[in-house]
Amino acid sequence: MTQPARTLDASGLACPMPIVRTRQAIEDLASGDILEVISTDRGSLTDIPSWADTLGHTLVDARQEGERFVYLIKKG
């Protein structure tokens, strides 16, 4: 598995905050870097993949670990 350059823990945040924090976190990364996002918001299941696709980032992985949703996003 690809090692993330940064991990963002957005656990406990409700929509739209996981996306807002993800956008802020990915701005600091270089193109090609991986951002790991951890969320407990069920809305992130559709929000994060859609957001990544819209902005030209690649969703490398999306999985559920118990109550948490974990995403790996490659900056475009």
DSSP file (Angstrom, degrees, kcal/mol; ACC not computed):
  #  RESIDUE AA STRUCTURE BP1 BP2  ACC     N-H-->O    O-->H-N    N-H-->O    O-->H-N    TCO  KAPPA ALPHA  PHI   PSI    X-CA   Y-CA   Z-CA
    1    1 A M              0   0    0      0, 0.0     2,-0.2     0, 0.0     0, 0.0   0.000 360.0 360.0 360.0 145.4    0.0    0.0    0.0
    2    2 A T        -     0   0    0      1,-0.1    58,-0.0    70,-0.0     0, 0.0  -0.471 360.0-122.8 -71.2 135.5    1.1    3.5   -0.8
    3    3 A Q        -     0   0    0     -2,-0.2    31,-0.3     1,-0.1     2,-0.1  -0.676  27.1-125.1 -81.5 124.8    2.4    5.5    2.2
    4    4 A P        -     0   0    0      0, 0.0    31,-0.2     0, 0.0     3,-0.1  -0.408   3.1-145.8 -70.5 145.1    0.5    8.8    2.7
    5    5 A A  S    S+     0   0    0     29,-2.6     2,-0.3     1,-0.3    30,-0.2   0.760  87.1   8.9 -75.3 -26.3    2.4   12.0    2.9
    6    6 A R  E     -a   35   0A   0     28,-1.3    30,-2.8     2,-0.0     2,-0.5  -0.992  66.0-144.3-153.0 148.9   -0.1   13.3    5.4
    7    7 A T  E     -a   36   0A   0     -2,-0.3     2,-0.5    28,-0.2    30,-0.2  -0.976  10.1-163.4-118.1 130.7   -3.0   11.9    7.4
    8    8 A L  E     -a   37   0A   0     28,-3.4    30,-2.7    -2,-0.5     2,-0.9  -0.960   5.1-158.2-112.0 118.7   -6.1   14.0    8.1
    9    9 A D  E     +a   38   0A   0     -2,-0.5    30,-0.2    28,-0.2    28,-0.1  -0.848  21.5 165.2 -99.0 103.3   -8.4   12.8   10.9
   10   10 A A  E >   +a   39   0A   0     28,-3.1     3,-1.8    -2,-0.9    30,-0.5   0.048  22.5 149.0-103.1  22.9  -11.8   14.3   10.4
   11   11 A S  T 3   +     0   0    0      1,-0.3     3,-0.1    28,-0.2    28,-0.1  -0.303  66.0  18.9 -59.1 138.2  -13.5   11.9   12.8
   12   12 A G  T 3  S+     0   0    0      1,-0.3     2,-0.4     0, 0.0    -1,-0.3   0.344  94.9 122.3  84.6  -7.0  -16.5   13.4   14.5
   13   13 A L    <   -     0   0    0     -3,-1.8    27,-0.3     3,-0.0    -1,-0.3  -0.731  51.6-144.4 -92.0 138.0  -17.0   16.1   11.9
   14   14 A A    >   -     0   0    0     -2,-0.4     3,-2.1     1,-0.1    27,-0.0  -0.633  42.8 -41.3 -97.9 158.1  -20.3   16.4   10.1
   15   15 A C  T 3  S+     0   0    0      1,-0.3    -1,-0.1    -2,-0.2    29,-0.0  -0.278 122.4  20.8 -52.1 134.2  -20.8   17.4    6.5
   16   16 A P  T >> S+     0   0    0      0, 0.0     4,-2.1     0, 0.0     3,-0.7  -0.950 109.5  74.5-100.6  12.1  -19.4   19.6    5.0
   17   17 A M  H <> S+     0   0    0     -3,-2.1     4,-2.9     1,-0.2     5,-0.3   0.828  89.9  58.0 -61.0 -37.6  -16.4   19.8    7.3
   18   18 A P  H 3> S+     0   0    0      0, 0.0     4,-2.0     0, 0.0    -1,-0.2   0.918 112.0  43.5 -58.0 -39.1  -14.6   16.6    6.2
   19   19 A I  H <> S+     0   0    0     -3,-0.7     4,-2.8     2,-0.2    -2,-0.2   0.913 113.0  51.5 -69.9 -42.6  -14.5   18.0    2.6
   20   20 A V  H  X S+     0   0    0     -4,-2.1     4,-2.0     1,-0.2    -1,-0.2   0.936 114.2  43.4 -59.3 -47.0  -13.5   21.5    3.8
   21   21 A R  H  X S+     0   0    0     -4,-2.9     4,-2.5     2,-0.2    -1,-0.2   0.870 112.6  53.0 -67.4 -37.2  -10.6   20.0    5.9
   22   22 A T  H  X S+     0   0    0     -4,-2.0     4,-2.5    -5,-0.3     5,-0.2   0.927 108.7  49.6 -63.4 -44.6   -9.6   17.6    3.1
   23   23 A R  H  X S+     0   0    0     -4,-2.8     4,-1.3     1,-0.2    -2,-0.2   0.920 112.8  47.4 -59.6 -44.6   -9.4   20.6    0.6
   24   24 A Q  H  X S+     0   0    0     -4,-2.0     4,-0.6    -5,-0.2    -1,-0.2   0.909 113.6  47.9 -63.9 -42.2   -7.3   22.5    3.1
   25   25 A A  H >< S+     0   0    0     -4,-2.5     3,-0.8     1,-0.2     4,-0.2   0.889 109.4  51.1 -68.1 -40.0   -5.0   19.5    3.7
   26   26 A I  H >< S+     0   0    0     -4,-2.5     3,-1.3     1,-0.2    -1,-0.2   0.770  97.3  68.6 -73.2 -23.3   -4.4   18.6    0.1
   27   27 A E  H 3< S+     0   0    0     -4,-1.3    -1,-0.2     1,-0.3    -2,-0.2   0.819  96.9  54.7 -61.1 -30.5   -3.5   22.2   -0.9
   28   28 A D  T << S+     0   0    0     -3,-0.8    -1,-0.3    -4,-0.6     2,-0.2   0.537  95.7  87.4 -81.5  -7.2   -0.3   21.8    1.2
   29   29 A L  S <  S-     0   0    0     -3,-1.3     2,-0.2    -4,-0.2     3,-0.1  -0.564  78.4-115.9 -95.7 157.5    0.8   18.6   -0.7
   30   30 A A    >   -     0   0    0     -2,-0.2     3,-2.3     1,-0.1    45,-0.3  -0.540  48.3 -81.6 -83.1 155.4    2.8   18.3   -3.9
   31   31 A S  T 3  S+     0   0    0      1,-0.3    45,-0.2    -2,-0.2    -1,-0.1  -0.346 120.6  25.7 -56.2 132.3    1.2   16.8   -7.0
   32   32 A G  T 3  S+     0   0    0     43,-2.3    -1,-0.3     1,-0.4    44,-0.1   0.196  91.4 128.4  94.9 -15.5    1.4   13.0   -6.8
   33   33 A D    <   -     0   0    0     -3,-2.3    42,-2.9    41,-0.1     2,-0.5  -0.358  57.1-124.3 -70.7 155.6    1.4   13.0   -3.0
   34   34 A I  E     - B   0  74A   0    -31,-0.3   -29,-2.6    40,-0.2   -28,-1.3  -0.880  17.8-161.6-106.1 131.4   -1.1   10.8   -1.1
   35   35 A L  E     -aB   6  73A   0     38,-3.0    38,-2.8    -2,-0.5     2,-0.5  -0.956   7.7-151.9-109.4 126.1   -3.5   12.2    1.5
   36   36 A E  E     -aB   7  72A   0    -30,-2.8   -28,-3.4    -2,-0.5     2,-0.5  -0.864  13.7-167.1 -95.5 128.6   -5.1    9.8    3.9
   37   37 A V  E     -aB   8  71A   0     34,-2.7    34,-2.7    -2,-0.5     2,-0.5  -0.969   6.7-165.2-119.7 129.8   -8.5   11.0    5.2
   38   38 A I  E     +aB   9  70A   0    -30,-2.7   -28,-3.1    -2,-0.5     2,-0.3  -0.965  18.4 168.6-114.4 126.9  -10.3    9.3    8.1
   39   39 A S  E     -aB  10  69A   0     30,-2.6    30,-3.4    -2,-0.5   -28,-0.2  -0.965  35.3-165.8-137.6 151.5  -13.9   10.2    8.6
   40   40 A T        +     0   0    0    -30,-0.5     2,-0.6    -2,-0.3   -29,-0.1   0.340  63.8 108.3-111.3   0.7  -16.9    9.0   10.6
   41   41 A D    >   -     0   0    0    -28,-0.2     3,-1.9   -31,-0.2     4,-0.3  -0.708  60.5-153.2 -83.1 116.3  -19.4   10.9    8.5
   42   42 A R  T >  S+     0   0    0     -2,-0.6     3,-1.6     1,-0.3     4,-0.3   0.788  93.0  68.0 -60.6 -27.8  -21.4    8.4    6.4
   43   43 A G  T >> S+     0   0    0      1,-0.3     4,-2.5     2,-0.2     3,-1.2   0.738  83.2  73.5 -62.6 -22.5  -21.9   11.2    3.8
   44   44 A S  H <> S+     0   0    0     -3,-1.9     4,-1.7     1,-0.2    -1,-0.3   0.728  77.5  77.7 -65.7 -19.7  -18.2   11.1    3.1
   45   45 A L  H <4 S+     0   0    0     -3,-1.6    -1,-0.2    -4,-0.3    -2,-0.2   0.858 114.4  18.0 -58.0 -35.9  -18.9    7.8    1.2
   46   46 A T  H <> S+     0   0    0     -3,-1.2     4,-1.8    -4,-0.3     5,-0.2   0.759 123.9  59.0-101.6 -34.9  -20.2    9.8   -1.7
   47   47 A D  H  X S+     0   0    0     -4,-2.5     4,-2.7     2,-0.2     5,-0.2   0.926 104.8  46.4 -64.0 -48.1  -18.8   13.3   -0.9
   48   48 A I  H  X S+     0   0    0     -4,-1.7     4,-2.7     2,-0.2     5,-0.2   0.936 114.1  45.5 -68.3 -47.5  -15.1   12.4   -0.9
   49   49 A P  H  > S+     0   0    0      0, 0.0     4,-2.3     0, 0.0    -1,-0.2   0.924 116.6  47.0 -60.4 -41.0  -15.0   10.4   -4.2
   50   50 A S  H  X S+     0   0    0     -4,-1.8     4,-2.4     2,-0.2    -2,-0.2   0.916 113.0  48.5 -65.2 -43.3  -17.1   13.0   -6.0
   51   51 A W  H  X S+     0   0    0     -4,-2.7     4,-1.9    -5,-0.2     6,-0.2   0.931 111.9  49.0 -61.6 -47.6  -15.0   15.8   -4.7
   52   52 A A  H  <>S+     0   0    0     -4,-2.7     5,-2.8     1,-0.2     4,-0.5   0.921 112.9  47.1 -60.6 -45.1  -11.7   14.1   -5.7
   53   53 A D  H ><5S+     0   0    0     -4,-2.3     3,-1.0    -5,-0.2    -1,-0.2   0.911 110.0  52.9 -63.7 -43.4  -13.0   13.4   -9.2
   54   54 A T  H 3<5S+     0   0    0     -4,-2.4    -1,-0.2     1,-0.2    -2,-0.2   0.862 113.5  42.9 -60.9 -37.6  -14.3   16.9   -9.7
   55   55 A L  T 3<5S-     0   0    0     -4,-1.9    -1,-0.2    -5,-0.2    -2,-0.2   0.385 118.5-106.0 -94.6   4.1  -11.0   18.5   -8.8
   56   56 A G  T < 5S+     0   0    0     -3,-1.0     2,-0.2    -4,-0.5    -3,-0.2   0.690  74.7 134.0  83.5  18.2   -8.8   16.0  -10.8
   57   57 A H      < -     0   0    0     -5,-2.8     2,-0.5    -6,-0.2    -1,-0.3  -0.611  53.2-121.7 -93.9 162.5   -7.5   14.0   -7.8
   58   58 A T  E     -C   74   0A   0     16,-2.5    16,-3.4    -2,-0.2     2,-1.0  -0.915   7.2-141.0-110.7 125.8   -7.4   10.2   -7.8
   59   59 A L  E     +C   73   0A   0     -2,-0.5    14,-0.2    14,-0.2     3,-0.1  -0.748  24.2 178.1 -81.4 104.9   -9.2    8.1   -5.2
   60   60 A V  E     -     0   0A   0     12,-2.4     2,-0.3    -2,-1.0    -1,-0.2   0.848  63.7  -0.3 -78.9 -36.4   -6.6    5.4   -4.7
   61   61 A D  E     -C   72   0A   0     11,-1.4    11,-2.6    -3,-0.1     2,-0.3  -0.991  52.9-175.6-155.6 145.0   -8.4    3.5   -1.9
   62   62 A A  E     +C   71   0A   0     -2,-0.3     2,-0.3     9,-0.2     9,-0.2  -0.953  23.1 154.5-142.9 123.8  -11.7    3.7    0.0
   63   63 A R  E     -C   70   0A   0      7,-2.5     7,-3.2    -2,-0.3     2,-0.5  -0.972  37.2-123.9-147.6 160.1  -12.5    1.3    2.8
   64   64 A Q  E     -C   69   0A   0     -2,-0.3     2,-0.5     5,-0.2     5,-0.2  -0.922  17.8-174.8-108.5 131.9  -14.5    1.0    6.0
   65   65 A E  E >   -C   68   0A   0      3,-3.2     3,-2.0    -2,-0.5     2,-0.4  -0.859  64.2 -64.2-124.4  93.4  -12.7    0.1    9.3
   66   66 A G  T 3  S-     0   0    0     -2,-0.5    -1,-0.0     1,-0.3     0, 0.0  -0.519 120.8 -11.0  65.3-121.1  -15.4   -0.3   11.9
   67   67 A E  T 3  S+     0   0    0     -2,-0.4     2,-0.3    -3,-0.1    -1,-0.3   0.465 124.1  87.1 -87.5  -3.0  -17.1    3.1   12.4
   68   68 A R  E <   - C   0  65A   0     -3,-2.0    -3,-3.2   -57,-0.1     2,-0.5  -0.748  62.7-150.4-105.9 146.8  -14.4    4.9   10.3
   69   69 A F  E     -BC  39  64A   0    -30,-3.4   -30,-2.6    -2,-0.3     2,-0.5  -0.960  16.4-161.2-111.2 129.1  -14.1    5.4    6.6
   70   70 A V  E     -BC  38  63A   0     -7,-3.2    -7,-2.5    -2,-0.5     2,-0.4  -0.944   8.4-176.0-119.3 129.7  -10.6    5.7    5.3
   71   71 A Y  E     -BC  37  62A   0    -34,-2.7   -34,-2.7    -2,-0.5     2,-0.5  -0.948  16.4-156.4-124.7 142.5   -9.7    7.2    2.0
   72   72 A L  E     -BC  36  61A   0    -11,-2.6   -12,-2.4    -2,-0.4   -11,-1.4  -0.985  18.9-172.7-116.0 119.4   -6.4    7.5    0.1
   73   73 A I  E     -BC  35  59A   0    -38,-2.8   -38,-3.0    -2,-0.5     2,-0.6  -0.956  14.4-149.7-119.1 124.5   -6.4   10.5   -2.3
   74   74 A K  E     -BC  34  58A   0    -16,-3.4   -16,-2.5    -2,-0.5   -40,-0.2  -0.825  26.8-120.8 -92.6 122.8   -3.6   11.1   -4.8
   75   75 A K              0   0    0    -42,-2.9   -43,-2.3    -2,-0.6   -18,-0.1  -0.429 360.0 360.0 -67.1 131.1   -3.2   14.8   -5.5
   76   76 A G              0   0    0    -45,-0.2    -1,-0.2    -2,-0.2   -45,-0.1   0.441 360.0 360.0 -79.4 360.0   -3.7   15.6   -9.2
